[in-house]
């Protein structure tokens, strides 16, 4: 029978250790647009020989597996990939919670296993890809075509293996033959109309003042969904359990006044000088803030503003991951391990030109405090903090509207440790 793409479905599960498929509960990845679990490069090096018309020998190098992937934003699969491009962070940083959230960029990789199933009605086959790590991820919404919002990811993988019934042996010794393959997702994929892009262009003036009275090394981490409170006494694990729930405050539905009161609750912290106390706490600028001395943490008030008449939106995270070759199960692999590189977070936008506001911001080098991509309460949102417009164009042609195209790059807020990790923050869990 002729193979057709519509017979392919893909499921995923999170790996505890890189390249270690857990053979647990599978989750459906959603509607596929592009998927190639057999993008394998052998790295064959020719060994030339004088007097031969072709290379006399071939030396085999490390096996390199890449995984081009594009899916409709349907269900949670796209969030699992995008979230891991940001990085999975234990919510409290001290082991109190097993749930990870992409609340900030991390310096370590977080991998998935993908199980592809091909069923043409008469035969079934499986391909298992382990150690899948997103390197470059692009979220695309095109308001002009009416298509779905899509997520395109260029991933590396440790190894890929095929088996007729899912009972793998050899490199991966995982038996999926009795693991239920999840049913296809029936929810409608997200449309561009499901995405609201709001922007805070005014300078952040509303704030609350916080001081860690008993913790001279104390600091706060402010993300899109969570604020984490640290006393600093034991480094990055020194979270203050006396604040919130094990040092974690969910700010999804609280304002600045309520947040300040929660932080002030255990007596080791003082909050004061609250202005704009009814401003939602989610509008705080995302970052890491040193609190050994009293300091203000600011919030944007005008997040009801939107980009006018959007044409396209593309959010890109480029992690510049570095492969580390090595031997695994006596097989020489290009992606034996993966080291995470510098992350670049950019937002490309095209929209109807209505005024000179954004061109003026580009020309003057003005910082955009906060941009939010909101998919709705049941899906989640992404916050982008302290953006600089790095490119702007406005081509003019007869007979059509004038369209602005710009690129914005983000760097986070705060003044302590890896505050730039909050250039991007999402509010869902992994």
C-alpha positions in Angstrom: 0.0 0.0 0.0 1.2 3.5 -0.8 2.3 5.4 2.3 0.3 8.6 3.0 1.0 11.2 5.6 -2.5 11.1 7.0 -1.7 7.7 8.6 0.9 9.2 10.9 0.1 10.3 14.5 2.6 11.4 17.1 2.5 11.2 20.9 5.0 12.7 23.4 6.1 12.4 27.0 8.6 14.3 29.1 11.9 12.7 29.9 13.3 12.9 33.4 16.8 12.3 32.0 18.0 13.4 28.5 17.6 10.5 26.0 15.7 8.3 28.4 12.2 7.5 27.1 10.2 6.8 30.3 7.6 4.5 28.7 4.8 6.1 30.7 1.7 8.0 29.8 1.6 9.2 26.2 0.0 12.5 25.2 -1.2 13.3 21.7 0.9 16.0 20.0 -1.9 17.3 17.8 -2.3 18.1 14.1 0.9 17.6 12.2 2.0 19.8 9.4 5.7 18.7 9.1 7.4 15.9 10.9 10.5 13.8 10.0 11.8 11.4 12.7 14.3 9.9 10.2 16.3 13.1 9.4 19.5 11.2 10.1 23.0 12.2 8.9 25.7 9.6 9.0 28.6 12.0 8.9 30.5 9.8 6.5 34.1 11.0 5.9 35.6 9.8 2.6 39.2 8.4 2.7 40.8 9.1 -0.6 43.4 6.9 -2.2 45.8 7.7 -5.1 45.1 5.7 -8.2 41.4 5.0 -7.3 38.6 6.6 -9.3 36.4 6.8 -6.2 37.2 6.9 -2.5 38.6 3.7 -1.4 37.2 3.8 2.1 34.5 5.6 4.1 35.0 6.4 7.8 31.8 6.7 9.7 31.5 9.6 12.2 28.9 10.3 14.9 25.2 9.8 14.0 23.3 13.1 13.9 19.5 13.1 14.3 17.5 16.3 13.7 13.7 16.6 13.9 11.9 19.2 11.9 8.5 19.7 13.4 5.5 21.8 12.7 2.1 21.4 14.5 -1.1 23.3 14.8 -1.6 24.9 18.2 -4.1 22.3 19.4 -4.2 20.8 22.8 -1.1 21.0 24.9 1.6 19.5 22.6 2.7 22.9 21.2 2.9 24.3 24.8 5.1 21.4 25.8 7.5 22.2 23.0 7.4 26.0 23.3 7.7 25.7 27.1 10.8 23.6 26.8 12.4 26.1 24.4 12.0 28.5 27.3 12.9 25.9 29.9 11.2 24.0 32.6 11.6 25.5 36.1 10.6 23.9 39.4 8.1 26.4 40.7 9.8 26.9 44.0 13.3 26.0 43.2 13.7 24.0 46.4 12.0 20.7 45.5 8.7 21.5 47.2 6.8 21.1 43.9 7.3 18.5 41.2 5.5 20.6 38.6 7.6 22.6 36.1 6.6 25.8 34.5 8.2 27.8 31.7 8.4 30.9 33.9 11.9 32.0 32.7 14.7 31.0 30.4 16.9 28.3 31.9 20.5 27.3 31.2 19.8 23.5 31.0 17.9 21.5 28.4 14.6 19.8 29.0 13.8 17.0 26.6 10.9 15.0 25.3 10.4 11.5 23.7 8.2 11.3 20.6 6.5 8.1 19.5 5.3 8.2 15.9 2.6 5.6 14.9 1.9 4.7 11.2 -1.3 2.7 10.7 -2.6 2.1 7.2 -5.3 -0.3 8.3 -3.4 -3.4 7.5 0.0 -2.8 9.1 1.2 -0.7 12.0 4.7 0.6 12.7 6.3 2.8 15.3 9.3 5.1 15.4 10.7 6.3 18.8 12.8 9.4 19.0 14.5 10.2 22.3 16.3 13.3 23.6 14.2 15.7 21.5 15.3 19.2 22.4 13.9 22.3 20.7 16.7 24.5 19.4 14.7 27.2 17.4 11.0 27.6 17.9 8.6 29.9 16.0 5.0 30.6 16.9 3.2 32.0 13.9 -0.2 33.7 13.6 -1.3 35.0 10.2 -4.4 37.2 10.4 -4.6 37.5 6.6 -5.1 33.9 5.6 -7.5 32.5 8.2 -5.3 29.5 9.0 -4.5 28.0 12.3 -1.8 29.3 14.7 1.2 27.0 14.2 4.3 26.2 16.1 7.4 25.3 14.0 10.4 23.8 15.8 13.8 22.7 14.7 14.8 20.1 17.2 17.8 17.9 17.8 17.4 14.3 19.0 19.7 11.8 20.6 18.6 8.7 18.5 15.8 7.3 16.5 14.6 3.7 16.3 11.9 1.8 14.5 9.9 -1.2 15.5 6.8 -3.0 14.1 4.8 -3.4 17.3 6.4 -0.8 19.7 8.5 -3.3 21.7 11.8 -1.6 21.2 15.1 -3.4 21.8 18.7 -2.6 21.2 19.5 1.1 21.7 16.2 1.9 23.4 14.8 -1.0 25.4 11.3 0.4 25.9 8.2 -1.6 25.4 5.3 0.6 24.2 3.4 -2.3 22.7 1.0 -2.4 25.6 1.0 1.4 26.3 -2.3 2.9 25.1 -1.7 5.3 22.2 -3.7 8.5 22.9 -6.8 9.4 20.9 -6.5 12.3 18.5 -7.3 15.7 19.9 -10.8 16.9 18.9 -10.5 20.5 20.1 -10.4 23.2 17.5 -6.9 24.4 16.9 -6.3 28.0 17.9 -7.0 30.7 15.3 -5.3 34.1 15.1 -8.6 35.5 16.4 -8.0 33.6 19.6 -4.8 35.6 20.2 -4.8 39.0 21.8 -1.6 40.9 21.6 -1.6 43.7 24.2 1.2 46.2 24.8 2.2 48.6 27.5 3.9 51.5 25.9 3.8 54.0 28.8 6.6 54.1 31.3 5.9 51.9 34.3 5.1 54.2 37.2 2.8 52.2 39.5 4.7 50.1 41.9 5.1 48.7 45.4 8.2 49.0 47.6 9.7 45.8 49.1 12.5 45.2 51.6 13.7 41.9 53.0 14.2 42.9 56.6 15.7 39.7 57.9 17.4 38.6 54.6 20.1 40.9 53.4 20.6 38.6 50.4 16.9 38.3 49.7 15.4 38.7 46.3 12.2 38.3 44.3 11.5 36.6 41.0 8.5 38.0 39.1 7.1 35.9 36.3 4.0 35.9 34.2 2.0 33.7 36.6 4.2 33.3 39.7 6.2 35.4 42.1 8.9 33.4 43.9 10.3 34.8 47.2 13.9 33.9 48.2 15.7 34.6 51.4 19.1 34.1 49.7 20.8 32.3 52.6 21.5 29.1 50.8 21.9 30.4 47.3 19.4 29.6 44.6 17.6 27.1 46.8 17.0 29.5 49.6 13.3 30.1 49.0 11.4 31.6 51.9 8.8 29.0 52.8 7.0 31.5 55.1 5.6 33.4 52.2 2.7 32.2 50.0 2.6 28.5 49.3 6.2 27.2 49.9 7.5 30.6 48.7 5.4 30.7 45.6 2.6 33.2 45.0 0.1 32.7 42.2 -0.6 36.2 40.9 -3.2 35.3 38.2 -6.0 37.0 39.9 -4.5 39.4 42.5 -3.6 43.1 42.4 -0.5 44.9 43.6 -2.0 45.6 47.0 -2.9 41.9 47.6 0.5 40.7 46.4 2.3 43.2 48.7 0.2 41.9 51.6 1.1 38.3 51.0 4.8 39.1 50.8 4.5 41.1 54.0 2.8 38.2 55.8 5.6 36.4 57.6 7.3 39.4 59.3 10.6 39.0 57.4 9.6 41.4 54.7 8.2 44.9 54.6 6.1 46.3 51.7 5.0 49.9 51.5 4.6 52.9 49.2 2.0 51.2 47.0 0.8 53.3 44.1 -1.9 52.0 41.7 -2.7 49.2 44.1 -5.6 48.0 41.9 -3.3 47.3 38.9 -3.2 43.6 38.2 -0.1 42.0 39.6 0.5 40.2 36.3 1.4 43.6 34.8 4.6 43.8 36.9 7.7 43.9 34.8 9.2 40.4 34.8 12.6 39.9 36.3 14.8 39.2 39.3 14.9 41.9 41.9 17.5 42.3 44.7 15.7 43.3 48.0 18.5 43.6 50.5 17.7 47.3 50.5 14.2 48.8 49.9 13.4 49.0 46.2 10.4 49.6 44.0 9.0 47.0 41.6 7.1 48.6 38.8 4.0 47.7 36.9 2.5 48.7 33.5 -1.0 50.2 33.7 -2.1 50.5 30.0 -2.0 46.8 29.0 -5.4 47.3 27.4 -3.6 48.9 24.4 -3.2 46.6 21.3 -1.2 46.7 18.1 -3.6 48.1 15.4 -4.9 45.8 12.7 -2.3 43.0 12.9 -1.3 41.2 9.8 1.2 38.6 11.1 2.8 37.8 14.5 5.8 35.5 14.9 7.4 34.8 18.2 10.8 33.2 17.9 13.1 31.6 20.5 16.6 30.7 19.3 18.6 28.8 21.9 21.8 28.2 20.0 22.2 24.8 21.5 25.6 23.1 21.2 25.8 19.3 20.5 28.3 17.3 22.5 29.4 14.1 20.6 29.9 10.9 22.6 29.3 7.2 23.0 25.9 5.9 24.2 25.2 2.2 24.2 28.3 1.7 22.1 26.9 4.0 19.4 28.7 7.2 18.5 26.2 10.0 18.6 26.5 13.7 17.5 23.9 14.6 20.2 25.2 12.4 23.0 24.5 15.4 25.2 23.3 18.9 24.5 24.6 22.2 26.0 22.2 25.1 26.0 23.5 28.3 24.4 22.5 31.9 24.5 18.8 32.4 24.0 17.5 35.2 21.7 13.8 36.1 22.0 12.3 38.2 19.2 8.8 39.2 18.1 8.2 40.0 14.4 5.0 41.9 13.7 3.4 43.3 10.6 0.3 45.6 10.9 -1.5 48.4 9.2 0.3 51.7 9.5 -1.9 54.1 11.5 0.5 56.6 13.1 4.1 57.3 13.8 4.2 56.0 17.3 6.3 52.8 16.7 8.6 54.4 14.2 9.3 57.1 16.8 10.0 54.5 19.4 12.4 52.8 17.0 14.2 56.0 16.0 14.5 57.1 19.6 15.5 53.7 21.0 12.5 53.7 23.4 12.0 50.6 25.5 8.6 48.8 25.4 8.0 47.7 29.0 5.7 44.8 28.4 4.0 42.9 25.6 1.5 40.0 26.3 0.4 37.3 23.9 -2.9 36.1 25.5 -4.6 32.9 24.2 -7.4 33.0 26.8 -7.8 31.8 30.4 -8.1 28.1 29.4 -4.9 28.2 27.4 -2.5 30.7 28.9 -0.4 33.7 28.1 3.2 34.7 27.3 4.8 37.9 28.6 7.7 39.6 26.9 9.6 42.2 29.0 11.7 45.3 28.0 11.6 45.1 24.3 13.7 47.2 21.9 12.6 47.6 18.3 15.7 46.5 16.3 14.3 46.8 12.8 11.5 48.8 11.2 10.3 49.1 7.6 7.3 50.7 5.9 7.3 49.9 2.1 5.0 52.0 0.0 3.4 50.7 -3.2 0.4 52.2 -5.2 -3.1 50.8 -4.7 -2.6 49.3 -1.3 -2.5 50.1 2.4 0.7 50.9 4.0 2.0 48.2 6.3 4.5 48.5 9.1 6.9 45.6 9.8 9.1 45.5 12.8 11.3 43.2 14.9 11.4 43.6 18.7 14.0 41.9 20.9 13.6 41.5 24.7 15.9 41.4 27.7 13.9 41.2 30.9 13.8 43.5 33.9 15.3 43.5 37.4 18.9 44.0 38.6 20.0 40.7 40.2 21.3 37.4 39.0 19.9 36.2 35.7 17.2 38.8 35.4 17.4 38.6 31.6 16.0 35.1 31.9 12.7 36.9 32.2 12.8 38.3 28.7 10.0 35.7 28.2 7.7 34.1 30.8 4.7 31.9 30.3 1.9 31.0 32.7 1.2 27.3 32.0 2.7 24.1 33.5 4.7 21.4 31.8 
